Amino acid sequence: MDNFVHVVLASDSATSAGLAVAGYSAIKHTSRPVVLWVIQEGLDSETISALRAFWSSAAEVHMLSMKNLPWWWATEKIPLLSWARIQLAELLPPDVMRCIYIDTDTLVGRDLVELTELPLEGKQMAMVVTDRMHPNDIEYVRSIGTDPDCWYNAGVALIDLEAWRLGGVTDGLLRCKKSMPADLWFQDQDLLNKYFLGKVRTIDPSWNRRDAAFSPEGQILHLAGKPKPWETSDDSGLAGLRAWHEVYRLWGRAPSPRRQNKIKLRTAAAVRRFLALIR
């Protein structure tokens, strides 16, 4: 294993503020050199230059593009870019054996060396189990053949890329997707939970703490849901949100609004409904 900690994020222009904060916090709290891999869509050259300057303490910064996937997988809530997670074994070079994927709405407050060196015990990923699921979500998760007691949030994941490549996981994920309902509620997270059923090491909730009331100190804080932290002020009294905005002020750039092709997204929804009917 090399001396670097490989951290992967995926972002478009609308989530660039979160991208900046998450990447910066990962670099600042990690005791070994961090290589950032950014799967990006629509980031302009000025923003990319600003990110490189903001992340000047990183060992390396690489900008990548996602490989083609069916356009109708995109929804109004979840862009196609979110599916980049399933392509990581192909997008990162073969000499990168492990990576840590983090969502753009995270704030790292813990040394990622501990996570990247975690024994996977024969598993192919490590994630945190989702707690406090809504009854409707529990029913849905069961309906697609997964276990709500072992339902993982994919916003933070340690991934054994070498095992993915040796096992042909990317192709396996695509085959699994074809067998699932066309209109998934949680999109790529549904697929990961289905495909990796029984192949995930469960890690401590501190690696993916989804509660803005917590301080990020000693954990990775995941400000999931709506509104996103860059859409809020820091006067909420929540420790996690306040800590996020402290880093955001260092970045100092507002994200661009997400440009959505409403006609294309409505057409995509129609395609998914049609596929659901014929299945």
Residue frames as qw, qx, qy, qz and C-alpha x, y, z in Angstrom:
[[0.000, 0.889, 0.457, 0.000, 0.00, 0.00, 0.00],
 [0.414, 0.501, -0.046, 0.759, 1.43, 3.43, -0.92],
 [0.293, -0.210, -0.479, 0.801, 1.93, 6.24, 1.55],
 [0.194, -0.134, -0.170, -0.957, -0.94, 8.31, 0.14],
 [0.284, 0.400, 0.756, -0.433, -4.54, 8.49, 1.29],
 [0.001, 0.149, 0.630, 0.762, -6.73, 8.52, -1.81],
 [0.223, 0.469, 0.578, -0.630, -9.96, 10.49, -1.37],
 [0.100, 0.270, 0.702, 0.651, -12.63, 10.62, -4.07],
 [0.240, 0.504, 0.432, -0.708, -15.44, 13.15, -4.48],
 [0.256, 0.409, 0.696, 0.532, -17.96, 13.82, -7.25],
 [0.002, -0.639, -0.322, 0.698, -19.28, 17.30, -7.97],
 [0.353, 0.634, 0.444, 0.526, -20.90, 19.61, -10.47],
 [0.160, 0.426, -0.076, 0.887, -21.02, 23.39, -10.31],
 [0.526, -0.619, -0.212, -0.543, -24.01, 23.38, -7.94],
 [0.850, -0.508, -0.124, 0.064, -22.12, 21.42, -5.28],
 [0.604, 0.521, -0.286, 0.532, -18.73, 23.09, -5.75],
 [0.254, -0.708, 0.341, -0.563, -18.87, 24.81, -2.33],
 [0.892, -0.345, 0.211, -0.200, -19.39, 21.46, -0.63],
 [0.896, 0.317, -0.126, 0.286, -16.63, 19.95, -2.75],
 [0.272, 0.698, -0.350, 0.563, -14.22, 22.67, -1.62],
 [0.506, -0.608, 0.365, -0.491, -15.07, 22.26, 2.07],
 [0.979, -0.141, 0.116, -0.096, -15.03, 18.45, 2.08],
 [0.807, 0.417, -0.196, 0.370, -11.71, 18.27, 0.25],
 [0.079, 0.718, -0.371, 0.584, -10.09, 20.92, 2.44],
 [0.669, -0.529, 0.330, -0.406, -11.21, 19.24, 5.67],
 [0.997, 0.043, -0.010, 0.059, -9.95, 15.86, 4.44],
 [0.603, 0.547, -0.301, 0.495, -6.50, 17.30, 3.74],
 [0.125, -0.694, 0.357, -0.613, -6.27, 19.22, 7.02],
 [0.727, -0.434, 0.348, -0.402, -7.24, 16.29, 9.25],
 [0.988, 0.138, -0.049, 0.043, -5.19, 13.54, 7.63],
 [0.516, -0.740, 0.369, 0.223, -1.69, 12.77, 8.88],
 [0.595, -0.070, 0.608, 0.521, -0.39, 11.38, 5.59],
 [0.073, 0.263, -0.380, -0.884, -0.35, 13.04, 2.14],
 [0.538, 0.471, 0.599, -0.361, -3.80, 13.16, 0.54],
 [0.073, -0.025, 0.664, 0.744, -4.46, 12.65, -3.15],
 [0.454, 0.438, 0.419, -0.653, -7.81, 14.08, -4.19],
 [0.130, 0.135, 0.818, 0.544, -9.65, 12.55, -7.14],
 [0.337, 0.419, 0.316, -0.781, -12.58, 14.68, -8.28],
 [0.249, 0.355, 0.812, 0.392, -15.11, 13.24, -10.71],
 [0.071, 0.492, 0.193, -0.846, -16.53, 16.47, -12.06],
 [0.295, 0.539, 0.679, 0.401, -19.10, 17.71, -14.49],
 [0.067, 0.862, 0.353, 0.357, -19.46, 21.34, -15.52],
 [0.487, -0.731, -0.044, 0.477, -16.79, 22.90, -13.29],
 [0.460, 0.876, -0.038, 0.142, -15.31, 25.87, -15.16],
 [0.718, 0.314, -0.299, 0.545, -11.58, 26.48, -15.38],
 [0.068, -0.642, 0.278, -0.711, -11.72, 29.37, -12.90],
 [0.787, -0.474, 0.119, -0.378, -13.38, 27.19, -10.25],
 [0.964, 0.031, -0.158, 0.210, -10.92, 24.35, -10.86],
 [0.455, 0.505, -0.320, 0.660, -7.98, 26.76, -10.47],
 [0.369, -0.618, 0.247, -0.649, -9.49, 28.13, -7.26],
 [0.941, -0.293, -0.020, -0.168, -9.95, 24.59, -5.92],
 [0.835, 0.227, -0.267, 0.423, -6.33, 23.70, -6.63],
 [0.146, 0.568, -0.334, 0.737, -5.21, 26.80, -4.76],
 [0.636, -0.518, 0.147, -0.553, -7.54, 26.08, -1.82],
 [0.981, -0.182, 0.065, -0.024, -6.24, 22.51, -1.68],
 [0.384, 0.786, -0.465, 0.139, -2.59, 23.51, -2.04],
 [0.391, -0.543, 0.702, -0.245, -1.62, 21.21, 0.86],
 [0.944, 0.141, 0.229, -0.191, -2.79, 18.13, -1.06],
 [0.561, -0.322, 0.629, 0.431, -0.12, 15.85, -2.48],
 [0.078, 0.043, 0.702, 0.706, -1.98, 15.73, -5.81],
 [0.478, 0.439, 0.400, -0.647, -5.32, 16.82, -7.26],
 [0.130, 0.008, 0.829, 0.544, -6.81, 15.02, -10.26],
 [0.535, 0.327, 0.153, -0.764, -9.93, 15.98, -12.21],
 [0.200, 0.033, 0.947, 0.248, -11.77, 13.07, -13.85],
 [0.540, 0.095, -0.195, -0.813, -14.85, 12.61, -16.00],
 [0.671, 0.022, 0.662, -0.334, -17.44, 9.89, -15.51],
 [0.085, -0.035, 0.870, 0.484, -17.87, 7.23, -18.17],
 [0.455, -0.094, -0.351, -0.813, -21.14, 7.13, -20.12],
 [0.147, 0.204, 0.911, -0.328, -24.21, 5.71, -18.40],
 [0.036, 0.578, 0.732, 0.359, -27.88, 5.66, -19.49],
 [0.014, 0.290, -0.045, 0.956, -29.10, 9.28, -19.41],
 [0.559, -0.476, -0.360, -0.575, -32.50, 8.25, -18.07],
 [0.632, -0.275, -0.608, 0.394, -30.96, 7.22, -14.73],
 [0.148, 0.105, -0.248, 0.951, -30.88, 10.93, -13.74],
 [0.191, -0.716, -0.671, -0.009, -33.72, 12.35, -11.64],
 [0.023, -0.864, -0.070, -0.498, -34.62, 15.86, -10.49],
 [0.617, -0.767, 0.149, -0.093, -33.26, 15.08, -7.01],
 [0.715, -0.417, 0.479, 0.293, -30.27, 12.90, -7.92],
 [0.415, 0.750, -0.358, -0.369, -28.07, 13.80, -10.92],
 [0.932, 0.289, -0.217, 0.018, -26.42, 11.19, -13.10],
 [0.271, 0.672, -0.565, 0.395, -23.09, 12.16, -11.52],
 [0.621, -0.481, 0.461, -0.413, -24.09, 10.41, -8.29],
 [0.989, 0.107, 0.059, -0.079, -23.63, 7.10, -10.13],
 [0.380, 0.748, -0.520, 0.157, -19.90, 7.82, -10.44],
 [0.539, -0.520, 0.608, -0.264, -19.35, 5.68, -7.31],
 [0.926, 0.083, 0.357, -0.096, -19.98, 2.49, -9.26],
 [0.738, 0.645, -0.099, 0.175, -17.19, 3.33, -11.76],
 [0.306, -0.885, 0.350, 0.013, -14.37, 4.01, -9.30],
 [0.790, -0.238, 0.505, 0.255, -12.41, 0.84, -10.11],
 [0.657, 0.501, 0.375, 0.420, -12.24, 1.97, -13.74],
 [0.123, 0.965, 0.064, 0.223, -11.80, 5.71, -13.20],
 [0.392, -0.827, 0.400, 0.042, -8.84, 5.50, -10.80],
 [0.464, 0.593, -0.653, -0.081, -5.52, 4.09, -12.08],
 [0.898, -0.092, -0.425, -0.072, -4.71, 0.44, -11.36],
 [0.505, 0.199, -0.585, 0.603, -1.93, 1.28, -8.89],
 [0.346, -0.329, 0.320, -0.818, -4.51, 2.84, -6.53],
 [0.300, -0.069, -0.951, 0.042, -5.58, -0.15, -4.45],
 [0.192, -0.599, -0.714, 0.309, -7.95, 1.57, -1.99],
 [0.035, 0.369, 0.091, 0.924, -9.86, 4.81, -1.83],
 [0.002, -0.459, -0.671, 0.583, -12.19, 6.65, 0.51],
 [0.000, -0.501, -0.522, -0.690, -15.27, 8.08, -1.17],
 [0.077, -0.446, -0.547, 0.704, -16.94, 11.02, 0.58],
 [0.187, 0.781, 0.556, 0.213, -19.99, 13.03, -0.46],
 [0.276, 0.460, 0.009, 0.844, -19.72, 16.76, -1.03],
 [0.438, -0.704, -0.077, -0.554, -21.95, 17.48, 1.99],
 [0.850, -0.347, -0.299, 0.260, -19.40, 16.07, 4.45],
 [0.042, -0.881, 0.347, -0.318, -16.93, 17.68, 6.85],
 [0.840, 0.044, -0.469, 0.268, -13.96, 15.59, 7.92],
 [0.322, -0.816, 0.292, -0.381, -12.83, 15.97, 11.54],
 [0.850, -0.353, 0.391, -0.011, -10.84, 12.75, 11.91],
 [0.103, -0.584, 0.714, 0.372, -7.60, 11.31, 10.56],
 [0.841, 0.338, -0.104, -0.409, -8.46, 9.34, 7.41],
 [0.255, 0.485, -0.836, 0.038, -5.33, 7.20, 7.80],
 [0.398, -0.095, 0.802, -0.435, -7.24, 5.16, 10.36],
 [0.755, 0.379, 0.280, -0.457, -10.01, 4.46, 7.86],
 [0.617, 0.613, -0.429, -0.245, -7.82, 3.74, 4.84],
 [0.185, 0.422, -0.874, 0.157, -5.80, 1.19, 6.87],
 [0.687, -0.136, 0.432, -0.568, -8.89, -0.52, 8.31],
 [0.138, -0.101, 0.969, 0.181, -8.85, -4.31, 7.78],
 [0.569, 0.075, -0.249, -0.780, -11.79, -5.19, 5.54],
 [0.514, -0.115, 0.791, -0.312, -11.91, -8.80, 6.76],
 [0.313, 0.139, 0.883, 0.321, -12.53, -10.19, 3.28],
 [0.306, 0.768, 0.497, -0.263, -15.22, -7.64, 2.45],
 [0.513, 0.400, 0.363, 0.667, -15.11, -5.31, -0.56],
 [0.035, -0.663, -0.076, -0.744, -16.35, -2.13, 1.11],
 [0.320, -0.341, -0.665, 0.582, -16.80, -0.59, 4.53],
 [0.162, -0.491, -0.241, -0.821, -19.73, 1.72, 5.34],
 [0.149, -0.006, 0.627, -0.764, -21.95, 2.85, 8.21],
 [0.040, -0.456, -0.882, -0.109, -25.41, 1.34, 8.70],
 [0.205, -0.404, -0.173, -0.874, -28.32, 3.76, 8.36],
 [0.109, -0.291, -0.817, 0.486, -30.26, 4.18, 11.58],
 [0.216, 0.486, 0.414, -0.739, -33.69, 5.67, 12.29],
 [0.008, 0.084, 0.720, 0.689, -35.19, 4.68, 8.94],
 [0.517, 0.081, 0.092, -0.847, -38.72, 5.85, 8.16],
 [0.645, 0.109, 0.720, -0.231, -41.27, 2.99, 8.08],
 [0.704, 0.656, 0.067, -0.265, -41.97, 3.69, 4.39],
 [0.269, 0.732, -0.620, -0.084, -38.26, 3.41, 3.63],
 [0.403, -0.288, 0.854, -0.159, -38.04, 0.14, 5.56],
 [0.744, 0.366, 0.494, -0.260, -40.90, -1.29, 3.51],
 [0.572, 0.768, -0.212, -0.194, -39.29, -0.11, 0.28],
 [0.013, -0.646, 0.764, 0.004, -35.87, -1.53, 1.17],
 [0.567, -0.043, 0.805, -0.166, -37.46, -4.92, 1.83],
 [0.719, 0.562, 0.262, -0.313, -39.37, -4.72, -1.47],
 [0.521, 0.744, -0.404, -0.111, -36.13, -4.60, -3.49],
 [0.952, 0.021, -0.283, 0.112, -34.67, -7.60, -1.65],
 [0.377, 0.446, -0.498, 0.641, -32.34, -5.86, 0.78],
 [0.563, -0.445, -0.631, 0.293, -32.18, -5.88, 4.56],
 [0.115, -0.880, -0.073, -0.455, -33.22, -2.70, 6.43],
 [0.720, -0.680, 0.073, 0.113, -31.16, -3.84, 9.43],
 [0.655, -0.264, 0.364, 0.607, -28.05, -3.82, 7.22],
 [0.420, 0.816, 0.313, 0.243, -28.87, -0.82, 5.03],
 [0.593, -0.294, 0.026, 0.749, -25.76, 1.25, 4.44],
 [0.186, 0.949, 0.083, -0.241, -25.41, 4.94, 3.70],
 [0.815, 0.266, 0.187, 0.480, -22.95, 5.31, 0.82],
 [0.082, 0.985, -0.010, 0.148, -21.97, 8.92, 1.57],
 [0.156, -0.749, 0.642, -0.053, -18.73, 7.70, 3.16],
 [0.992, 0.075, 0.064, -0.081, -17.19, 4.45, 1.95],
 [0.272, -0.608, 0.707, 0.240, -13.83, 2.71, 2.11],
 [0.867, 0.421, 0.000, -0.266, -13.49, 0.77, -1.14],
 [0.614, -0.339, 0.637, 0.318, -11.11, -2.06, -1.98],
 [0.507, 0.674, -0.230, -0.487, -10.47, -1.12, -5.62],
 [0.069, 0.416, -0.888, -0.184, -8.15, -4.07, -6.16],
 [0.335, 0.174, 0.900, -0.216, -10.90, -6.50, -5.12],
 [0.524, 0.623, 0.240, -0.529, -13.38, -4.66, -7.35],
 [0.373, 0.633, -0.531, -0.422, -11.10, -5.04, -10.36],
 [0.028, -0.240, 0.970, 0.039, -10.28, -8.69, -9.70],
 [0.313, 0.307, 0.845, -0.306, -13.96, -9.47, -9.17],
 [0.057, 0.305, 0.630, 0.712, -15.28, -7.55, -12.18],
 [0.016, -0.500, -0.650, 0.572, -17.46, -5.51, -9.84],
 [0.187, 0.364, -0.114, -0.905, -18.22, -2.65, -12.26],
 [0.373, 0.013, -0.732, -0.570, -19.75, -5.05, -14.81],
 [0.245, -0.306, -0.900, 0.190, -21.48, -6.90, -11.99],
 [0.067, 0.421, 0.406, -0.808, -23.06, -3.70, -10.73],
 [0.333, 0.247, -0.354, -0.838, -24.39, -2.89, -14.19],
 [0.373, -0.118, -0.878, -0.276, -25.88, -6.39, -14.52],
 [0.153, -0.375, -0.775, 0.486, -27.45, -6.08, -11.08],
 [0.172, 0.321, 0.099, -0.926, -28.94, -2.69, -12.00],
 [0.384, 0.053, -0.620, -0.682, -30.75, -4.27, -14.97],
 [0.378, -0.258, -0.889, 0.002, -32.40, -6.77, -12.63],
 [0.102, -0.350, -0.574, 0.733, -33.73, -4.10, -10.27],
 [0.217, 0.805, 0.532, -0.146, -36.84, -1.89, -10.56],
 [0.460, 0.532, 0.220, 0.675, -36.39, 0.91, -13.08],
 [0.143, -0.782, -0.025, -0.606, -37.54, 3.63, -10.68],
 [0.648, -0.185, -0.559, 0.482, -35.32, 3.33, -7.61],
 [0.319, -0.915, -0.245, -0.025, -35.87, 5.59, -4.60],
 [0.457, -0.809, 0.252, 0.272, -32.23, 5.95, -3.55],
 [0.569, 0.762, -0.291, -0.105, -30.63, 5.27, -6.93],
 [0.543, 0.505, -0.640, 0.203, -26.96, 4.20, -6.68],
 [0.278, -0.395, 0.693, -0.535, -27.29, 3.57, -2.93],
 [0.879, 0.062, 0.207, -0.425, -30.02, 1.01, -3.69],
 [0.819, 0.455, -0.350, -0.015, -27.72, -0.71, -6.16],
 [0.213, 0.553, -0.703, 0.394, -24.72, -0.77, -3.81],
 [0.527, -0.267, 0.601, -0.539, -26.79, -2.24, -0.99],
 [0.920, 0.204, 0.072, -0.327, -28.29, -4.87, -3.29],
 [0.737, 0.518, -0.426, 0.082, -25.07, -5.94, -4.99],
 [0.267, 0.472, -0.687, 0.484, -22.87, -5.91, -1.91],
 [0.773, -0.445, 0.017, -0.452, -25.34, -7.64, 0.38],
 [0.942, -0.314, 0.074, 0.094, -23.17, -9.54, 2.86],
 [0.769, 0.281, -0.008, 0.574, -19.97, -8.06, 1.37],
 [0.029, 0.798, -0.088, 0.595, -19.74, -4.86, 3.44],
 [0.499, -0.156, -0.602, 0.603, -17.84, -4.39, 6.66],
 [0.274, -0.870, -0.347, -0.219, -19.89, -2.35, 9.11],
 [0.461, 0.200, -0.331, 0.799, -17.92, 0.51, 10.64],
 [0.209, -0.466, -0.554, 0.658, -18.52, 2.83, 13.57],
 [0.168, 0.852, 0.490, 0.081, -21.17, 5.56, 13.06],
 [0.272, -0.797, 0.072, 0.534, -18.53, 8.21, 13.77],
 [0.386, -0.120, 0.594, 0.695, -17.27, 7.68, 10.22],
 [0.071, -0.348, -0.577, -0.735, -20.58, 8.94, 8.81],
 [0.062, -0.424, -0.651, 0.626, -22.43, 10.98, 11.45],
 [0.012, 0.459, 0.556, 0.693, -25.60, 12.29, 9.84],
 [0.327, -0.801, -0.485, 0.128, -26.61, 14.89, 12.41],
 [0.301, 0.683, -0.032, 0.664, -25.77, 18.60, 12.14],
 [0.530, -0.815, 0.006, -0.234, -26.10, 18.99, 15.92],
 [0.883, -0.302, 0.068, 0.353, -22.78, 17.15, 16.37],
 [0.064, -0.852, 0.414, 0.313, -19.35, 18.72, 16.15],
 [0.825, 0.474, -0.302, -0.058, -17.18, 17.20, 13.41],
 [0.082, -0.691, 0.685, -0.218, -14.36, 16.68, 15.90],
 [0.373, -0.260, 0.878, -0.147, -13.30, 13.03, 15.94],
 [0.573, 0.364, 0.731, -0.076, -15.63, 11.96, 13.13],
 [0.079, 0.106, 0.549, 0.825, -16.88, 12.64, 9.62],
 [0.305, 0.456, 0.478, -0.687, -19.97, 14.79, 9.75],
 [0.138, 0.240, 0.771, 0.573, -22.44, 14.16, 6.91],
 [0.249, 0.353, 0.273, -0.860, -24.89, 17.02, 6.42],
 [0.086, 0.198, 0.879, 0.425, -27.24, 14.92, 4.33],
 [0.094, 0.688, 0.702, -0.159, -30.73, 15.85, 3.21],
 [0.167, 0.589, 0.284, 0.738, -32.15, 19.26, 2.41],
 [0.441, 0.885, -0.151, -0.001, -31.28, 22.07, 2.55],
 [0.826, 0.189, -0.206, 0.490, -27.60, 21.57, 1.82],
 [0.517, -0.578, -0.214, 0.594, -25.18, 23.41, 4.11],
 [0.290, -0.045, 0.256, 0.921, -24.21, 25.90, 1.39],
 [0.165, -0.542, -0.544, -0.619, -27.92, 26.80, 1.11],
 [0.529, -0.725, -0.434, 0.074, -28.12, 27.77, 4.80],
 [0.001, 0.832, -0.305, 0.463, -26.73, 30.38, 7.17],
 [0.551, 0.111, -0.717, 0.412, -24.57, 29.52, 10.15],
 [0.224, -0.324, 0.369, -0.842, -26.91, 31.03, 12.75],
 [0.725, -0.234, -0.518, -0.390, -28.87, 27.84, 13.41],
 [0.539, -0.603, 0.446, -0.385, -27.10, 27.03, 16.66],
 [0.998, 0.030, 0.051, -0.011, -26.10, 23.60, 15.32],
 [0.497, -0.673, 0.443, 0.322, -22.46, 22.79, 16.04],
 [0.671, 0.089, 0.611, 0.410, -21.90, 20.86, 12.84],
 [0.388, 0.804, 0.366, 0.263, -23.39, 23.48, 10.57],
 [0.185, -0.967, 0.131, 0.115, -21.43, 26.21, 12.35],
 [0.594, -0.449, 0.541, 0.391, -18.19, 24.25, 11.85],
 [0.616, 0.419, 0.550, 0.378, -18.99, 23.72, 8.16],
 [0.209, 0.944, 0.200, 0.162, -19.53, 27.46, 7.64],
 [0.423, -0.801, 0.288, 0.311, -16.20, 28.26, 9.32],
 [0.565, -0.123, 0.625, 0.524, -14.44, 26.38, 6.51],
 [0.410, 0.688, 0.545, 0.248, -16.84, 27.72, 3.89],
 [0.036, -0.983, -0.028, 0.178, -15.85, 31.29, 4.78],
 [0.456, -0.528, 0.524, 0.488, -12.25, 30.38, 3.95],
 [0.489, 0.289, 0.702, 0.428, -13.41, 29.20, 0.51],
 [0.018, 0.538, 0.106, -0.836, -15.48, 32.33, -0.03],
 [0.194, 0.124, -0.603, -0.764, -17.09, 31.42, -3.36],
 [0.661, 0.175, 0.390, -0.617, -20.80, 30.78, -3.90],
 [0.426, 0.084, 0.862, 0.262, -21.83, 27.66, -5.84],
 [0.269, 0.084, -0.446, -0.849, -23.60, 28.09, -9.16],
 [0.721, 0.106, 0.352, -0.588, -27.25, 27.02, -9.43],
 [0.446, -0.015, 0.867, 0.222, -27.76, 23.57, -10.90],
 [0.426, 0.340, -0.329, -0.771, -28.94, 23.80, -14.48],
 [0.467, 0.115, 0.869, -0.114, -31.56, 21.14, -15.11],
 [0.266, 0.048, -0.620, -0.737, -33.08, 20.20, -18.41],
 [0.532, 0.053, 0.537, -0.653, -36.66, 19.78, -17.18],
 [0.787, 0.337, -0.200, -0.476, -37.86, 18.25, -20.43],
 [0.516, 0.381, -0.766, 0.044, -35.05, 15.69, -20.42],
 [0.102, -0.175, 0.823, -0.531, -35.67, 14.82, -16.76],
 [0.680, 0.163, 0.310, -0.644, -39.41, 14.39, -17.35],
 [0.752, 0.390, -0.441, -0.295, -38.61, 12.19, -20.34],
 [0.257, 0.347, -0.862, 0.267, -36.22, 10.17, -18.18],
 [0.413, -0.034, 0.662, -0.624, -38.98, 9.65, -15.61],
 [0.785, 0.303, -0.015, -0.540, -41.32, 8.50, -18.38],
 [0.578, 0.418, -0.698, -0.068, -38.70, 6.02, -19.63],
 [0.007, -0.228, 0.869, -0.439, -38.34, 4.58, -16.13],
 [0.612, 0.120, 0.436, -0.649, -42.11, 4.22, -15.77],
 [0.768, 0.391, -0.315, -0.399, -42.31, 2.48, -19.15],
 [0.409, 0.373, -0.823, 0.129, -39.52, 0.06, -18.20],
 [0.285, -0.122, 0.753, -0.580, -41.27, -0.66, -14.91],
 [0.748, 0.233, 0.155, -0.602, -44.46, -1.56, -16.80],
 [0.752, 0.408, -0.465, -0.226, -42.80, -3.89, -19.28],
 [0.186, 0.350, -0.863, 0.312, -40.94, -5.67, -16.49]]
